[in-house]
Amino acid sequence: MRVFTRLFRELAGLFVDDGLLAILVVRTVAAAAIASLISGLWGGCVLLAGSLWTLCISVIGTRRE
């Protein structure tokens, strides 16, 4: 049980430490959910593009620090 607790804290720490990343992930998932109402394909495309964009923003932000 301690292993799961530690793992959860580590994963949560990834999002809590970088507030911008957490906001971008939530925004991407919300946009994909809305787009999936139109079509499952659109939802997948939005999720893929949003995830790649979020990754790029995160990498650029980390590089500047």
N, C-alpha and C positions, 0 to 999 in steps of 0.2 A: 504494500500500500504506500509505503514511503517513496518508492520509485515512481509511482504514478503521480504522487503529489509534487515531487521534485520536477518531473517532466512537464507537468501542467504549469508550474511556476516559470520554468524556463521558456516555454512557448508563449505564455502571457507576457513575459518580460520583453520579448521581441516586439510586441505591439505597443506596450505601455511606454517603453523607452523612446520610441519614435512616434510621436503623436500624429505627425503628418502621414506616416505610413498607415496607421490605423484608420484615419479619416478616408484616405484614398481607397483602401480595401473595402470599407463599408460602402462608399459611394459606388465603386465598381460593381459590387454584388447587387446593390439596389438597382442600378441602371440595367444590369443583366436581367434581373427579375421583371422589371417593367418591359424590357424588350422581348422577353420570352412570352409575354401575353400576346404579342403580335404573331410571333413564330418562334419555334424552338431553335431554328437556325440562327435567327437574329439574336436571340439570347446568348447563344454560344459565341457568336462573332463579337458581341459587345463584351462578353466576359474575357475572351482571349485578348482583344485589343486593350481593354482596360487593365488587364493583368500585366501585359507587356509595358504599357505606359507607366503603371505604378512601379514596376521593376526599374525602368529607366530613371524615373524621378528619384527613387531611393538610391540607386547607384551613383547618380550625379551628386546628390546631396552628401553621400558618404565620402565621395572623392574630394569634395570641397573642404571637408573638415580635416 
